[in-house]
Amino acid sequence: FKLMDKFNINYDIDPSSIVYTTIAVANDGKFVGYITIADSIKEDSQQTIYQLHQLNIKATMLSGDKSTVVKYVAEKLGIDQAFGDLLPEDKVNKVKELKARKESVAFVGDGVNDAPVVALSDVGIAMGGLGSDATIETADVVIQDDRPSKIPIAINIGKKTKKIVWQNITLAFVVKGIVLVLGAGGLATMWEAVFADVGVSLIAILNAIRIQRMKF
């Protein structure tokens, strides 16, 4: 419609009243109609937002699409905040604002314009199926099948992995500390020292293997 205004072609509709992305059509200097375009929302998107809320994670939508489309999608999915009509540098500024509040930011993107924001965020996540090479190479995490529901799963795997890592660290310090004290008192033999070294390592490996059997 901006092109229509540029060439002084009159049209009898209000573009802002149309939710979807709109392409105006003119023939011989006269407005003849318009075409609406809309991306389909992924089936598991609403489930993903719900699961993120269950994890006390806020969802913010940054998009270059028109604001009416962004608002419609945000309301339908239950997204906390949504901003539309953003250029790549606008997305970068929004992420900088979030980071300035000392908030951890994970950004999910697929287009080449998302690469700067993916690089700036604390955790950059790229959709690997249809995502651009630049975004995929920049991202810390790549979702191969483009399913948003994999994001909460990745978060849960990360939390469980962190818990197991701390279990192993605590076990190693406790056992080595006990053997050290016993050794200083002359009560520990070579076998206790071997267990504190090799034995604890084997226990830590077995404890870490548990995560492969867990369902997320």
C-alpha positions as CSV (number, residue, x, y, z in Angstrom):
1,F,0.0,0.0,0.0
2,K,3.0,2.3,0.4
3,L,3.7,1.8,-3.3
4,M,0.0,2.8,-4.0
5,D,0.5,6.0,-2.0
6,K,3.7,6.7,-3.8
7,F,2.0,6.6,-7.2
8,N,-1.2,8.3,-5.9
9,I,-3.5,5.3,-6.5
10,N,-6.6,5.5,-4.5
11,Y,-7.9,2.5,-2.6
12,D,-11.1,2.1,-0.5
13,I,-9.8,-0.1,2.3
14,D,-7.9,0.5,5.6
15,P,-4.7,-1.7,5.5
16,S,-4.4,-1.5,9.3
17,S,-7.7,-3.2,9.7
18,I,-6.4,-6.4,7.9
19,V,-4.7,-8.8,10.3
20,Y,-2.5,-10.6,7.8
21,T,0.3,-9.4,5.6
22,T,-1.4,-7.7,2.6
23,I,-0.3,-7.2,-1.0
24,A,-2.2,-4.5,-2.9
25,V,-2.9,-5.1,-6.7
26,A,-3.3,-2.3,-9.2
27,N,-3.9,-2.4,-13.0
28,D,-3.5,0.6,-15.3
29,G,-3.3,3.0,-12.4
30,K,-6.4,1.7,-10.6
31,F,-6.7,-0.4,-7.4
32,V,-8.3,-3.7,-8.2
33,G,-7.9,-5.7,-4.9
34,Y,-5.5,-7.2,-2.5
35,I,-4.0,-10.6,-1.5
36,T,-3.4,-11.7,2.1
37,I,-0.5,-13.8,3.1
38,A,0.0,-15.6,6.4
39,D,2.4,-18.2,7.8
40,S,0.7,-21.1,9.5
41,I,1.3,-21.5,13.2
42,K,3.2,-24.7,14.1
43,E,1.0,-27.3,15.8
44,D,3.1,-27.5,18.9
45,S,3.6,-23.8,19.4
46,Q,0.9,-23.3,22.0
47,Q,2.0,-26.4,23.9
48,T,5.6,-24.9,23.9
49,I,4.5,-21.6,25.3
50,Y,2.5,-23.4,28.0
51,Q,5.5,-25.6,29.0
52,L,7.8,-22.5,29.1
53,H,5.3,-20.8,31.5
54,Q,5.4,-23.9,33.6
55,L,9.2,-23.5,33.8
56,N,8.6,-19.8,34.9
57,I,10.1,-18.6,31.6
58,K,8.5,-15.5,29.9
59,A,8.0,-15.6,26.1
60,T,8.6,-12.5,24.0
61,M,8.0,-12.3,20.3
62,L,10.2,-10.1,18.1
63,S,9.1,-10.1,14.5
64,G,9.6,-8.1,11.3
65,D,5.9,-8.9,10.4
66,K,3.3,-6.2,10.6
67,S,2.1,-5.5,14.2
68,T,-1.5,-6.7,13.6
69,V,-0.2,-10.2,12.6
70,V,2.2,-10.3,15.6
71,K,-0.5,-9.2,18.0
72,Y,-2.9,-11.9,16.7
73,V,-0.4,-14.7,17.0
74,A,0.7,-13.6,20.5
75,E,-2.8,-13.5,21.8
76,K,-3.6,-16.9,20.3
77,L,-0.5,-18.6,21.7
78,G,-0.5,-16.8,25.1
79,I,2.9,-15.0,24.5
80,D,3.7,-12.5,27.2
81,Q,5.1,-9.7,25.1
82,A,5.1,-9.1,21.3
83,F,6.7,-6.5,19.1
84,G,6.2,-6.2,15.3
85,D,7.5,-4.2,12.4
86,L,11.0,-4.7,13.6
87,L,14.2,-4.4,11.5
88,P,17.2,-6.6,12.4
89,E,18.8,-3.7,14.4
90,D,15.5,-3.2,16.3
91,K,15.6,-6.9,17.4
92,V,19.1,-6.4,18.6
93,N,18.1,-3.3,20.6
94,K,15.2,-5.2,22.2
95,V,17.5,-8.0,23.3
96,K,20.0,-5.5,24.7
97,E,17.2,-3.9,26.7
98,L,16.4,-7.3,28.2
99,K,20.1,-8.1,29.0
100,A,20.4,-4.6,30.6
101,R,17.9,-5.8,33.2
102,K,20.2,-8.6,34.1
103,E,17.8,-11.2,32.5
104,S,19.1,-14.3,30.8
105,V,18.0,-14.3,27.2
106,A,17.5,-17.3,24.9
107,F,16.6,-16.3,21.3
108,V,15.0,-18.7,18.7
109,G,15.3,-17.7,15.1
110,D,15.6,-19.1,11.6
111,G,16.1,-16.3,9.1
112,V,19.4,-14.7,8.1
113,N,18.2,-11.5,9.8
114,D,18.1,-13.3,13.1
115,A,21.8,-14.1,13.1
116,P,23.0,-10.9,14.9
117,V,20.3,-11.5,17.7
118,V,21.2,-15.2,18.0
119,A,24.9,-14.2,18.5
120,L,24.0,-11.5,21.1
121,S,21.7,-13.6,23.2
122,D,23.0,-15.8,26.1
123,V,21.7,-18.9,24.3
124,G,21.1,-18.8,20.6
125,I,18.7,-21.4,19.2
126,A,18.3,-22.0,15.5
127,M,15.7,-24.0,13.5
128,G,17.9,-26.3,11.5
129,G,15.4,-27.5,9.0
130,L,14.5,-24.3,7.2
131,G,16.9,-21.9,9.0
132,S,19.6,-20.0,7.2
133,D,23.2,-21.2,7.3
134,A,24.3,-18.0,8.9
135,T,21.9,-18.4,11.8
136,I,22.7,-22.1,12.2
137,E,26.4,-21.5,12.4
138,T,26.0,-18.7,14.9
139,A,23.6,-20.6,17.2
140,D,24.6,-22.6,20.3
141,V,21.7,-25.0,19.9
142,V,20.2,-26.3,16.6
143,I,16.7,-27.9,16.4
144,Q,16.9,-30.2,13.4
145,D,13.2,-30.8,12.9
146,D,12.0,-27.2,13.5
147,R,9.7,-28.2,16.3
148,P,9.4,-25.5,19.0
149,S,8.3,-28.2,21.5
150,K,12.0,-29.3,21.6
151,I,12.9,-26.1,23.4
152,P,11.4,-27.0,26.8
153,I,12.8,-30.5,26.4
154,A,16.3,-29.1,25.8
155,I,15.9,-26.9,28.9
156,N,14.8,-29.9,31.1
157,I,17.7,-32.0,29.8
158,G,20.1,-29.1,30.6
159,K,18.7,-28.8,34.2
160,K,18.9,-32.5,34.8
161,T,22.4,-32.7,33.4
162,K,23.5,-29.8,35.7
163,K,22.0,-31.6,38.7
164,I,23.9,-34.8,37.9
165,V,27.1,-32.9,37.4
166,W,26.8,-31.4,40.8
167,Q,26.1,-34.8,42.3
168,N,29.3,-36.1,40.8
169,I,31.3,-33.2,42.0
170,T,29.9,-33.5,45.5
171,L,30.6,-37.2,45.6
172,A,34.2,-36.8,44.4
173,F,35.0,-34.1,47.0
174,V,33.3,-36.0,49.9
175,V,35.0,-39.4,49.1
176,K,38.4,-37.8,48.4
177,G,38.1,-35.7,51.6
178,I,37.3,-38.7,53.7
179,V,40.2,-40.7,52.3
180,L,42.6,-37.8,52.7
181,V,41.7,-37.5,56.4
182,L,42.0,-41.2,56.9
183,G,45.4,-41.2,55.1
184,A,46.6,-38.3,57.3
185,G,45.8,-40.5,60.3
186,G,47.5,-43.5,58.9
187,L,44.2,-45.4,58.5
188,A,43.8,-45.5,54.8
189,T,45.4,-48.2,52.7
190,M,46.3,-48.3,49.0
191,W,42.9,-49.8,48.2
192,E,41.0,-46.8,49.7
193,A,43.2,-44.4,47.6
194,V,42.5,-46.4,44.4
195,F,38.7,-46.3,45.2
196,A,38.9,-42.5,45.8
197,D,40.5,-42.1,42.4
198,V,39.3,-44.8,39.9
199,G,36.2,-45.9,41.9
200,V,34.7,-42.5,42.2
201,S,35.3,-41.9,38.5
202,L,33.5,-45.0,37.6
203,I,30.6,-44.1,39.9
204,A,30.4,-40.7,38.3
205,I,30.3,-42.2,34.8
206,L,27.5,-44.6,35.8
207,N,25.6,-41.8,37.4
208,A,25.9,-39.7,34.2
209,I,24.7,-42.6,32.0
210,R,21.3,-42.5,33.9
211,I,20.3,-39.5,31.8
212,Q,20.2,-41.6,28.7
213,R,17.3,-43.6,30.2
214,M,15.3,-40.6,31.3
215,K,12.2,-39.5,29.4
216,F,11.7,-35.8,28.7
